[in-house]
Amino acid sequence: MATTFTLSVVAPDRLVAEEPVLSVVAPGIDGYFGVMAGHVPLVSALKAGLLEYLDPSNNRHYVYIGGGFAEVGADKITILADEAHRAHDIDMAQAEKQLEDARKALRGEESTFTSQEALEEIERATARIRASRMAK
């Protein structure tokens, strides 16, 4: 049995990652789940969070995803993300501003967010910040 398989992370506007990996941990809608080579076929909805993967040299990498779907096969996992950024590409200052803007909306300050949108943006911004910190 092969120890590596292919990870593809696709955002609406670009291919974010496509490379051989040893394992993947993804933020499923019902909780994080792990995938290794030879995994049974699976389709899962994803929530905003960190996608973590281990490359063949045992280096950990992180990708922020803003939700989407994962399709798992025996030799490939494809992540179709609403939004995706490699951790080292995330602008920390922008993510912190987005978090603060969402928090202001929840406090009732003037905002373009509804309460539900603010909660969702807090989740996304927090995941971006975590991803950026993991890359350092």
N, CA, C and O atoms as a GROMACS GRO file, in nm:
protein
  544
    1MET      N    1   0.084  -0.118   0.000
    1MET     CA    2   0.000   0.000   0.000
    1MET      C    3   0.089   0.125   0.000
    1MET      O    4   0.188   0.131   0.073
    2ALA      N    5   0.053   0.221  -0.082
    2ALA     CA    6   0.130   0.345  -0.091
    2ALA      C    7   0.114   0.425   0.038
    2ALA      O    8   0.008   0.424   0.100
    3THR      N    9   0.219   0.494   0.076
    3THR     CA   10   0.211   0.575   0.197
    3THR      C   11   0.176   0.720   0.166
    3THR      O   12   0.136   0.795   0.255
    4THR      N   13   0.192   0.760   0.041
    4THR     CA   14   0.155   0.896   0.003
    4THR      C   15   0.031   0.892  -0.086
    4THR      O   16   0.000   0.791  -0.149
    5PHE      N   17  -0.037   1.004  -0.089
    5PHE     CA   18  -0.150   1.023  -0.178
    5PHE      C   19  -0.152   1.170  -0.215
    5PHE      O   20  -0.074   1.248  -0.160
    6THR      N   21  -0.238   1.210  -0.305
    6THR     CA   22  -0.238   1.347  -0.356
    6THR      C   23  -0.342   1.432  -0.286
    6THR      O   24  -0.457   1.392  -0.270
    7LEU      N   25  -0.299   1.550  -0.244
    7LEU     CA   26  -0.389   1.651  -0.189
    7LEU      C   27  -0.405   1.761  -0.293
    7LEU      O   28  -0.306   1.814  -0.344
    8SER      N   29  -0.529   1.796  -0.325
    8SER     CA   30  -0.559   1.911  -0.412
    8SER      C   31  -0.652   2.003  -0.334
    8SER      O   32  -0.758   1.961  -0.288
    9VAL      N   33  -0.612   2.129  -0.320
    9VAL     CA   34  -0.696   2.230  -0.257
    9VAL      C   35  -0.729   2.332  -0.365
    9VAL      O   36  -0.640   2.397  -0.421
   10VAL      N   37  -0.858   2.345  -0.395
   10VAL     CA   38  -0.903   2.432  -0.503
   10VAL      C   39  -0.995   2.539  -0.446
   10VAL      O   40  -1.096   2.508  -0.382
   11ALA      N   41  -0.960   2.665  -0.471
   11ALA     CA   42  -1.044   2.780  -0.437
   11ALA      C   43  -1.117   2.820  -0.565
   11ALA      O   44  -1.078   2.776  -0.673
   12PRO      N   45  -1.220   2.902  -0.555
   12PRO     CA   46  -1.293   2.941  -0.676
   12PRO      C   47  -1.206   3.006  -0.784
   12PRO      O   48  -1.236   2.995  -0.903
   13ASP      N   49  -1.100   3.074  -0.742
   13ASP     CA   50  -1.020   3.149  -0.838
   13ASP      C   51  -0.883   3.089  -0.870
   13ASP      O   52  -0.811   3.140  -0.955
   14ARG      N   53  -0.847   2.977  -0.801
   14ARG     CA   54  -0.713   2.923  -0.826
   14ARG      C   55  -0.692   2.788  -0.758
   14ARG      O   56  -0.769   2.748  -0.670
   15LEU      N   57  -0.586   2.720  -0.802
   15LEU     CA   58  -0.540   2.599  -0.736
   15LEU      C   59  -0.446   2.642  -0.625
   15LEU      O   60  -0.342   2.702  -0.653
   16VAL      N   61  -0.479   2.614  -0.500
   16VAL     CA   62  -0.400   2.660  -0.386
   16VAL      C   63  -0.287   2.562  -0.356
   16VAL      O   64  -0.176   2.605  -0.323
   17ALA      N   65  -0.314   2.433  -0.368
   17ALA     CA   66  -0.211   2.332  -0.341
   17ALA      C   67  -0.244   2.205  -0.418
   17ALA      O   68  -0.361   2.168  -0.432
   18GLU      N   69  -0.141   2.140  -0.467
   18GLU     CA   70  -0.155   2.007  -0.525
   18GLU      C   71  -0.020   1.940  -0.509
   18GLU      O   72   0.077   1.974  -0.577
   19GLU      N   73  -0.016   1.844  -0.417
   19GLU     CA   74   0.111   1.780  -0.386
   19GLU      C   75   0.090   1.647  -0.316
   19GLU      O   76  -0.017   1.620  -0.262
   20PRO      N   77   0.195   1.563  -0.316
   20PRO     CA   78   0.185   1.437  -0.244
   20PRO      C   79   0.193   1.463  -0.093
   20PRO      O   80   0.267   1.550  -0.048
   21VAL      N   81   0.115   1.387  -0.016
   21VAL     CA   82   0.111   1.404   0.129
   21VAL      C   83   0.106   1.267   0.196
   21VAL      O   84   0.073   1.166   0.134
   22LEU      N   85   0.140   1.267   0.325
   22LEU     CA   86   0.130   1.145   0.406
   22LEU      C   87  -0.004   1.138   0.480
   22LEU      O   88  -0.061   1.031   0.498
   23SER      N   89  -0.053   1.257   0.522
   23SER     CA   90  -0.180   1.261   0.594
   23SER      C   91  -0.241   1.400   0.582
   23SER      O   92  -0.172   1.498   0.554
   24VAL      N   93  -0.373   1.407   0.604
   24VAL     CA   94  -0.447   1.533   0.600
   24VAL      C   95  -0.545   1.532   0.717
   24VAL      O   96  -0.608   1.430   0.746
   25VAL      N   97  -0.558   1.645   0.784
   25VAL     CA   98  -0.661   1.665   0.885
   25VAL      C   99  -0.744   1.783   0.837
   25VAL      O  100  -0.691   1.892   0.813
   26ALA      N  101  -0.877   1.761   0.823
   26ALA     CA  102  -0.965   1.862   0.766
   26ALA      C  103  -1.077   1.899   0.864
   26ALA      O  104  -1.120   1.816   0.945
   27PRO      N  105  -1.126   2.024   0.856
   27PRO     CA  106  -1.232   2.069   0.946
   27PRO      C  107  -1.372   2.034   0.894
   27PRO      O  108  -1.438   2.116   0.830
   28GLY      N  109  -1.415   1.913   0.921
   28GLY     CA  110  -1.548   1.870   0.878
   28GLY      C  111  -1.657   1.945   0.952
   28GLY      O  112  -1.633   2.000   1.060
   29ILE      N  113  -1.773   1.948   0.896
   29ILE     CA  114  -1.884   2.021   0.955
   29ILE      C  115  -1.920   1.963   1.092
   29ILE      O  116  -1.971   2.035   1.178
   30ASP      N  117  -1.894   1.834   1.113
   30ASP     CA  118  -1.922   1.770   1.242
   30ASP      C  119  -1.797   1.750   1.326
   30ASP      O  120  -1.801   1.679   1.427
   31GLY      N  121  -1.687   1.809   1.287
   31GLY     CA  122  -1.561   1.795   1.360
   31GLY      C  123  -1.447   1.762   1.266
   31GLY      O  124  -1.469   1.723   1.151
   32TYR      N  125  -1.326   1.777   1.315
   32TYR     CA  126  -1.209   1.747   1.234
   32TYR      C  127  -1.199   1.597   1.207
   32TYR      O  128  -1.236   1.516   1.292
   33PHE      N  129  -1.150   1.560   1.088
   33PHE     CA  130  -1.129   1.420   1.054
   33PHE      C  131  -0.996   1.405   0.983
   33PHE      O  132  -0.948   1.498   0.918
   34GLY      N  133  -0.936   1.287   0.997
   34GLY     CA  134  -0.807   1.258   0.936
   34GLY      C  135  -0.819   1.163   0.819
   34GLY      O  136  -0.910   1.080   0.813
   35VAL      N  137  -0.724   1.177   0.727
   35VAL     CA  138  -0.722   1.094   0.606
   35VAL      C  139  -0.577   1.052   0.581
   35VAL      O  140  -0.484   1.132   0.591
   36MET      N  141  -0.561   0.924   0.547
   36MET     CA  142  -0.431   0.871   0.506
   36MET      C  143  -0.451   0.794   0.376
   36MET      O  144  -0.565   0.770   0.335
   37ALA      N  145  -0.343   0.754   0.313
   37ALA     CA  146  -0.351   0.677   0.190
   37ALA      C  147  -0.436   0.552   0.211
   37ALA      O  148  -0.426   0.487   0.315
   38GLY      N  149  -0.519   0.519   0.113
   38GLY     CA  150  -0.603   0.401   0.121
   38GLY      C  151  -0.734   0.422   0.195
   38GLY      O  152  -0.807   0.326   0.220
   39HIS      N  153  -0.764   0.546   0.231
   39HIS     CA  154  -0.887   0.576   0.303
   39HIS      C  155  -1.009   0.534   0.220
   39HIS      O  156  -1.005   0.537   0.097
   40VAL      N  157  -1.115   0.494   0.288
   40VAL     CA  158  -1.238   0.460   0.217
   40VAL      C  159  -1.294   0.586   0.152
   40VAL      O  160  -1.272   0.696   0.203
   41PRO      N  161  -1.365   0.574   0.040
   41PRO     CA  162  -1.423   0.692  -0.024
   41PRO      C  163  -1.517   0.765   0.071
   41PRO      O  164  -1.590   0.704   0.150
   42LEU      N  165  -1.513   0.898   0.062
   42LEU     CA  166  -1.590   0.981   0.154
   42LEU      C  167  -1.614   1.117   0.090
   42LEU      O  168  -1.527   1.169   0.020
   43VAL      N  169  -1.730   1.173   0.112
   43VAL     CA  170  -1.759   1.311   0.076
   43VAL      C  171  -1.806   1.378   0.204
   43VAL      O  172  -1.894   1.326   0.272
   44SER      N  173  -1.748   1.494   0.237
   44SER     CA  174  -1.784   1.563   0.360
   44SER      C  175  -1.794   1.712   0.336
   44SER      O  176  -1.715   1.770   0.262
   45ALA      N  177  -1.892   1.774   0.400
   45ALA     CA  178  -1.898   1.920   0.404
   45ALA      C  179  -1.791   1.968   0.501
   45ALA      O  180  -1.761   1.902   0.600
   46LEU      N  181  -1.734   2.085   0.471
   46LEU     CA  182  -1.630   2.142   0.554
   46LEU      C  183  -1.675   2.277   0.608
   46LEU      O  184  -1.751   2.349   0.544
   47LYS      N  185  -1.628   2.310   0.728
   47LYS     CA  186  -1.654   2.442   0.785
   47LYS      C  187  -1.524   2.521   0.781
   47LYS      O  188  -1.418   2.466   0.751
   48ALA      N  189  -1.532   2.648   0.811
   48ALA     CA  190  -1.412   2.732   0.816
   48ALA      C  191  -1.317   2.676   0.921
   48ALA      O  192  -1.359   2.642   1.032
   49GLY      N  193  -1.191   2.667   0.886
   49GLY     CA  194  -1.093   2.616   0.979
   49GLY      C  195  -0.959   2.591   0.913
   49GLY      O  196  -0.933   2.638   0.802
   50LEU      N  197  -0.876   2.516   0.983
   50LEU     CA  198  -0.742   2.484   0.934
   50LEU      C  199  -0.738   2.346   0.872
   50LEU      O  200  -0.783   2.248   0.932
   51LEU      N  201  -0.683   2.339   0.754
   51LEU     CA  202  -0.651   2.213   0.692
   51LEU      C  203  -0.503   2.191   0.721
   51LEU      O  204  -0.420   2.276   0.688
   52GLU      N  205  -0.470   2.080   0.781
   52GLU     CA  206  -0.331   2.050   0.815
   52GLU      C  207  -0.288   1.927   0.736
   52GLU      O  208  -0.362   1.830   0.724
   53TYR      N  209  -0.166   1.932   0.681
   53TYR     CA  210  -0.117   1.814   0.612
   53TYR      C  211   0.031   1.794   0.637
   53TYR      O  212   0.104   1.888   0.666
   54LEU      N  213   0.071   1.670   0.625
   54LEU     CA  214   0.209   1.628   0.647
   54LEU      C  215   0.267   1.587   0.512
   54LEU      O  216   0.213   1.498   0.446
   55ASP      N  217   0.377   1.652   0.471
   55ASP     CA  218   0.437   1.618   0.342
   55ASP      C  219   0.527   1.495   0.356
   55ASP      O  220   0.550   1.449   0.468
   56PRO      N  221   0.578   1.440   0.246
   56PRO     CA  222   0.661   1.320   0.253
   56PRO      C  223   0.790   1.336   0.335
   56PRO      O  224   0.851   1.236   0.373
   57SER      N  225   0.831   1.460   0.363
   57SER     CA  226   0.949   1.484   0.447
   57SER      C  227   0.911   1.507   0.593
   57SER      O  228   0.993   1.549   0.674
   58ASN      N  229   0.786   1.478   0.627
   58ASN     CA  230   0.732   1.494   0.762
   58ASN      C  231   0.724   1.639   0.809
   58ASN      O  232   0.731   1.666   0.929
   59ASN      N  233   0.711   1.733   0.716
   59ASN     CA  234   0.690   1.874   0.750
   59ASN      C  235   0.541   1.903   0.752
   59ASN      O  236   0.468   1.859   0.664
   60ARG      N  237   0.496   1.976   0.854
   60ARG     CA  238   0.355   2.013   0.864
   60ARG      C  239   0.329   2.142   0.788
   60ARG      O  240   0.410   2.235   0.791
   61HIS      N  241   0.216   2.146   0.720
   61HIS     CA  242   0.173   2.264   0.646
   61HIS      C  243   0.027   2.292   0.682
   61HIS      O  244  -0.049   2.202   0.718
   62TYR      N  245  -0.010   2.421   0.673
   62TYR     CA  246  -0.145   2.462   0.710
   62TYR      C  247  -0.205   2.547   0.599
   62TYR      O  248  -0.138   2.631   0.539
   63VAL      N  249  -0.334   2.524   0.575
   63VAL     CA  250  -0.409   2.601   0.478
   63VAL      C  251  -0.540   2.643   0.546
   63VAL      O  252  -0.610   2.559   0.602
   64TYR      N  253  -0.570   2.773   0.541
   64TYR     CA  254  -0.699   2.819   0.590
   64TYR      C  255  -0.802   2.790   0.483
   64TYR      O  256  -0.780   2.820   0.365
   65ILE      N  257  -0.915   2.730   0.521
   65ILE     CA  258  -1.025   2.716   0.427
   65ILE      C  259  -1.150   2.777   0.490
   65ILE      O  260  -1.173   2.767   0.610
   66GLY      N  261  -1.230   2.839   0.407
   66GLY     CA  262  -1.350   2.908   0.454
   66GLY      C  263  -1.475   2.824   0.439
   66GLY      O  264  -1.585   2.879   0.430
   67GLY      N  265  -1.461   2.694   0.437
   67GLY     CA  266  -1.574   2.604   0.418
   67GLY      C  267  -1.567   2.542   0.279
   67GLY      O  268  -1.483   2.579   0.198
   68GLY      N  269  -1.655   2.448   0.253
   68GLY     CA  270  -1.657   2.383   0.123
   68GLY      C  271  -1.686   2.235   0.137
   68GLY      O  272  -1.765   2.194   0.221
   69PHE      N  273  -1.621   2.155   0.051
   69PHE     CA  274  -1.643   2.011   0.050
   69PHE      C  275  -1.510   1.938   0.030
   69PHE      O  276  -1.419   1.989  -0.034
   70ALA      N  277  -1.502   1.818   0.086
   70ALA     CA  278  -1.388   1.729   0.065
   70ALA      C  279  -1.437   1.603  -0.002
   70ALA      O  280  -1.539   1.546   0.037
   71GLU      N  281  -1.364   1.559  -0.103
   71GLU     CA  282  -1.391   1.430  -0.166
   71GLU      C  283  -1.266   1.344  -0.148
   71GLU      O  284  -1.158   1.379  -0.196
   72VAL      N  285  -1.282   1.233  -0.080
   72VAL     CA  286  -1.171   1.146  -0.048
   72VAL      C  287  -1.182   1.017  -0.128
   72VAL      O  288  -1.288   0.955  -0.135
   73GLY      N  289  -1.070   0.979  -0.187
   73GLY     CA  290  -1.058   0.851  -0.254
   73GLY      C  291  -0.937   0.778  -0.199
   73GLY      O  292  -0.868   0.831  -0.112
   74ALA      N  293  -0.910   0.660  -0.247
   74ALA     CA  294  -0.799   0.580  -0.196
   74ALA      C  295  -0.663   0.646  -0.219
   74ALA      O  296  -0.572   0.628  -0.139
   75ASP      N  297  -0.650   0.722  -0.329
   75ASP     CA  298  -0.520   0.780  -0.362
   75ASP      C  299  -0.523   0.932  -0.380
   75ASP      O  300  -0.426   0.990  -0.427
   76LYS      N  301  -0.636   0.997  -0.341
   76LYS     CA  302  -0.646   1.142  -0.359
   76LYS      C  303  -0.752   1.200  -0.267
   76LYS      O  304  -0.854   1.137  -0.241
   77ILE      N  305  -0.727   1.322  -0.219
   77ILE     CA  306  -0.828   1.401  -0.150
   77ILE      C  307  -0.835   1.535  -0.222
   77ILE      O  308  -0.733   1.601  -0.243
   78THR      N  309  -0.956   1.574  -0.258
   78THR     CA  310  -0.977   1.703  -0.324
   78THR      C  311  -1.060   1.789  -0.231
   78THR      O  312  -1.168   1.749  -0.186
   79ILE      N  313  -1.009   1.908  -0.203
   79ILE     CA  314  -1.080   2.005  -0.120
   79ILE      C  315  -1.130   2.114  -0.213
   79ILE      O  316  -1.052   2.185  -0.275
   80LEU      N  317  -1.261   2.128  -0.221
   80LEU     CA  318  -1.324   2.235  -0.298
   80LEU      C  319  -1.366   2.340  -0.195
   80LEU      O  320  -1.468   2.324  -0.128
   81ALA      N  321  -1.287   2.444  -0.183
   81ALA     CA  322  -1.307   2.542  -0.076
   81ALA      C  323  -1.375   2.669  -0.126
   81ALA      O  324  -1.351   2.715  -0.238
   82ASP      N  325  -1.461   2.724  -0.040
   82ASP     CA  326  -1.523   2.853  -0.070
   82ASP      C  327  -1.416   2.962  -0.078
   82ASP      O  328  -1.427   3.057  -0.155
   83GLU      N  329  -1.313   2.944   0.004
   83GLU     CA  330  -1.201   3.039   0.013
   83GLU      C  331  -1.086   2.959   0.071
   83GLU      O  332  -1.106   2.876   0.160
   84ALA      N  333  -0.965   2.981   0.022
   84ALA     CA  334  -0.849   2.908   0.075
   84ALA      C  335  -0.722   2.990   0.058
   84ALA      O  336  -0.701   3.056  -0.043
   85HIS      N  337  -0.636   2.983   0.162
   85HIS     CA  338  -0.507   3.053   0.160
   85HIS      C  339  -0.405   2.969   0.237
   85HIS      O  340  -0.434   2.919   0.346
   86ARG      N  341  -0.287   2.953   0.179
   86ARG     CA  342  -0.179   2.891   0.255
   86ARG      C  343  -0.149   2.980   0.375
   86ARG      O  344  -0.158   3.102   0.366
   87ALA      N  345  -0.115   2.919   0.486
   87ALA     CA  346  -0.097   2.993   0.610
   87ALA      C  347   0.003   3.107   0.597
   87ALA      O  348  -0.019   3.216   0.651
   88HIS      N  349   0.114   3.084   0.526
   88HIS     CA  350   0.216   3.188   0.516
   88HIS      C  351   0.176   3.303   0.423
   88HIS      O  352   0.245   3.404   0.417
   89ASP      N  353   0.063   3.288   0.352
   89ASP     CA  354   0.015   3.395   0.263
   89ASP      C  355  -0.090   3.485   0.328
   89ASP      O  356  -0.135   3.583   0.267
   90ILE      N  357  -0.130   3.452   0.450
   90ILE     CA  358  -0.236   3.528   0.516
   90ILE      C  359  -0.181   3.658   0.574
   90ILE      O  360  -0.076   3.659   0.638
   91ASP      N  361  -0.252   3.766   0.549
   91ASP     CA  362  -0.216   3.897   0.604
   91ASP      C  363  -0.275   3.907   0.744
   91ASP      O  364  -0.396   3.925   0.760
   92MET      N  365  -0.190   3.895   0.846
   92MET     CA  366  -0.235   3.894   0.985
   92MET      C  367  -0.308   4.023   1.022
   92MET      O  368  -0.410   4.018   1.090
   93ALA      N  369  -0.257   4.137   0.980
   93ALA     CA  370  -0.322   4.264   1.014
   93ALA      C  371  -0.463   4.270   0.956
   93ALA      O  372  -0.555   4.317   1.024
   94GLN      N  373  -0.481   4.225   0.834
   94GLN     CA  374  -0.613   4.225   0.773
   94GLN      C  375  -0.707   4.129   0.847
   94GLN      O  376  -0.823   4.162   0.871
   95ALA      N  377  -0.658   4.012   0.882
   95ALA     CA  378  -0.740   3.915   0.955
   95ALA      C  379  -0.782   3.970   1.091
   95ALA      O  380  -0.896   3.951   1.133
   96GLU      N  381  -0.692   4.039   1.160
   96GLU     CA  382  -0.726   4.098   1.289
   96GLU      C  383  -0.829   4.210   1.273
   96GLU      O  384  -0.916   4.227   1.358
   97LYS      N  385  -0.819   4.286   1.165
   97LYS     CA  386  -0.917   4.392   1.140
   97LYS      C  387  -1.055   4.331   1.112
   97LYS      O  388  -1.156   4.381   1.161
   98GLN      N  389  -1.057   4.224   1.033
   98GLN     CA  390  -1.185   4.158   1.004
   98GLN      C  391  -1.248   4.103   1.131
   98GLN      O  392  -1.370   4.108   1.148
   99LEU      N  393  -1.166   4.051   1.220
   99LEU     CA  394  -1.216   4.001   1.348
   99LEU      C  395  -1.275   4.114   1.431
   99LEU      O  396  -1.384   4.100   1.486
  100GLU      N  397  -1.204   4.225   1.440
  100GLU     CA  398  -1.252   4.339   1.518
  100GLU      C  399  -1.380   4.397   1.458
  100GLU      O  400  -1.471   4.434   1.532
  101ASP      N  401  -1.388   4.406   1.326
  101ASP     CA  402  -1.510   4.456   1.262
  101ASP      C  403  -1.630   4.368   1.294
  101ASP      O  404  -1.740   4.418   1.319
  102ALA      N  405  -1.610   4.237   1.293
  102ALA     CA  406  -1.719   4.144   1.325
  102ALA      C  407  -1.759   4.156   1.472
  102ALA      O  408  -1.877   4.151   1.505
  103ARG      N  409  -1.661   4.172   1.559
  103ARG     CA  410  -1.691   4.189   1.702
  103ARG      C  411  -1.770   4.318   1.727
  103ARG      O  412  -1.860   4.320   1.811
  104LYS      N  413  -1.737   4.424   1.654
  104LYS     CA  414  -1.812   4.550   1.668
  104LYS      C  415  -1.958   4.529   1.631
  104LYS      O  416  -2.047   4.581   1.697
  105ALA      N  417  -1.982   4.453   1.526
  105ALA     CA  418  -2.120   4.426   1.484
  105ALA      C  419  -2.197   4.354   1.594
  105ALA      O  420  -2.314   4.382   1.617
  106LEU      N  421  -2.131   4.260   1.661
  106LEU     CA  422  -2.199   4.187   1.769
  106LEU      C  423  -2.225   4.277   1.890
  106LEU      O  424  -2.320   4.254   1.965
  107ARG      N  425  -2.142   4.378   1.909
  107ARG     CA  426  -2.163   4.472   2.020
  107ARG      C  427  -2.272   4.574   1.988
  107ARG      O  428  -2.309   4.655   2.073
  108GLY      N  429  -2.323   4.569   1.865
  108GLY     CA  430  -2.429   4.661   1.826
  108GLY      C  431  -2.379   4.791   1.767
  108GLY      O  432  -2.458   4.882   1.743
  109GLU      N  433  -2.248   4.800   1.742
  109GLU     CA  434  -2.194   4.920   1.679
  109GLU      C  435  -2.230   4.918   1.531
  109GLU      O  436  -2.271   4.815   1.477
  110GLU      N  437  -2.215   5.031   1.465
  110GLU     CA  438  -2.249   5.042   1.324
  110GLU      C  439  -2.166   4.944   1.241
  110GLU      O  440  -2.043   4.938   1.254
  111SER      N  441  -2.235   4.867   1.156
  111SER     CA  442  -2.168   4.764   1.079
  111SER      C  443  -2.253   4.725   0.958
  111SER      O  444  -2.374   4.748   0.955
  112THR      N  445  -2.187   4.666   0.861
  112THR     CA  446  -2.259   4.612   0.745
  112THR      C  447  -2.298   4.466   0.769
  112THR      O  448  -2.370   4.409   0.688
  113PHE      N  449  -2.251   4.404   0.880
  113PHE     CA  450  -2.280   4.266   0.912
  113PHE      C  451  -2.411   4.254   0.989
  113PHE      O  452  -2.443   4.338   1.074
  114THR      N  453  -2.487   4.148   0.960
  114THR     CA  454  -2.596   4.108   1.048
  114THR      C  455  -2.531   4.030   1.163
  114THR      O  456  -2.412   3.998   1.155
  115SER      N  457  -2.605   4.000   1.266
  115SER     CA  458  -2.549   3.923   1.378
  115SER      C  459  -2.499   3.786   1.332
  115SER      O  460  -2.391   3.742   1.372
  116GLN      N  461  -2.576   3.719   1.247
  116GLN     CA  462  -2.535   3.587   1.197
  116GLN      C  463  -2.409   3.598   1.112
  116GLN      O  464  -2.318   3.517   1.125
  117GLU      N  465  -2.403   3.698   1.024
  117GLU     CA  466  -2.283   3.718   0.941
  117GLU      C  467  -2.163   3.750   1.028
  117GLU      O  468  -2.052   3.705   0.999
  118ALA      N  469  -2.184   3.826   1.135
  118ALA     CA  470  -2.074   3.860   1.225
  118ALA      C  471  -2.019   3.735   1.293
  118ALA      O  472  -1.898   3.719   1.305
  119LEU      N  473  -2.108   3.647   1.338
  119LEU     CA  474  -2.064   3.522   1.400
  119LEU      C  475  -1.983   3.437   1.302
  119LEU      O  476  -1.880   3.381   1.339
  120GLU      N  477  -2.030   3.428   1.179
  120GLU     CA  478  -1.958   3.351   1.077
  120GLU      C  479  -1.823   3.414   1.046
  120GLU      O  480  -1.724   3.343   1.027
  121GLU      N  481  -1.818   3.548   1.040
  121GLU     CA  482  -1.692   3.616   1.011
  121GLU      C  483  -1.593   3.601   1.126
  121GLU      O  484  -1.472   3.590   1.103
  122ILE      N  485  -1.643   3.598   1.248
  122ILE     CA  486  -1.554   3.575   1.363
  122ILE      C  487  -1.489   3.437   1.351
  122ILE      O  488  -1.370   3.423   1.375
  123GLU      N  489  -1.567   3.337   1.313
  123GLU     CA  490  -1.513   3.202   1.296
  123GLU      C  491  -1.407   3.200   1.186
  123GLU      O  492  -1.301   3.141   1.204
  124ARG      N  493  -1.436   3.265   1.073
  124ARG     CA  494  -1.340   3.267   0.962
  124ARG      C  495  -1.214   3.345   0.999
  124ARG      O  496  -1.102   3.298   0.975
  125ALA      N  497  -1.231   3.464   1.057
  125ALA     CA  498  -1.115   3.547   1.092
  125ALA      C  499  -1.027   3.478   1.197
  125ALA      O  500  -0.905   3.484   1.190
  126THR      N  501  -1.091   3.415   1.293
  126THR     CA  502  -1.015   3.342   1.396
  126THR      C  503  -0.935   3.228   1.333
  126THR      O  504  -0.820   3.206   1.370
  127ALA      N  505  -0.995   3.158   1.238
  127ALA     CA  506  -0.923   3.050   1.170
  127ALA      C  507  -0.807   3.105   1.088
  127ALA      O  508  -0.700   3.044   1.084
  128ARG      N  509  -0.825   3.220   1.022
  128ARG     CA  510  -0.715   3.282   0.946
  128ARG      C  511  -0.599   3.318   1.040
  128ARG      O  512  -0.483   3.293   1.008
  129ILE      N  513  -0.632   3.375   1.154
  129ILE     CA  514  -0.529   3.415   1.250
  129ILE      C  515  -0.455   3.292   1.302
  129ILE      O  516  -0.333   3.292   1.311
  130ARG      N  517  -0.529   3.187   1.336
  130ARG     CA  518  -0.465   3.062   1.382
  130ARG      C  519  -0.372   3.007   1.275
  130ARG      O  520  -0.260   2.965   1.305
  131ALA      N  521  -0.418   3.006   1.150
  131ALA     CA  522  -0.336   2.954   1.041
  131ALA      C  523  -0.209   3.034   1.026
  131ALA      O  524  -0.100   2.978   1.012
  132SER      N  525  -0.222   3.166   1.030
  132SER     CA  526  -0.104   3.252   1.015
  132SER      C  527  -0.004   3.228   1.127
  132SER      O  528   0.116   3.224   1.103
  133ARG      N  529  -0.053   3.212   1.248
  133ARG     CA  530   0.037   3.185   1.363
  133ARG      C  531   0.103   3.050   1.351
  133ARG      O  532   0.218   3.034   1.393
  134MET      N  533   0.034   2.952   1.295
  134MET     CA  534   0.092   2.817   1.282
  134MET      C  535   0.207   2.816   1.181
  134MET      O  536   0.297   2.734   1.190
  135ALA      N  537   0.202   2.907   1.086
  135ALA     CA  538   0.305   2.911   0.981
  135ALA      C  539   0.438   2.966   1.032
  135ALA      O  540   0.541   2.951   0.966
  136LYS      N  541   0.436   3.028   1.146
  136LYS     CA  542   0.560   3.090   1.198
  136LYS      C  543   0.643   2.997   1.280
  136LYS      O  544   0.748   3.036   1.330
   0.00000   0.00000   0.00000
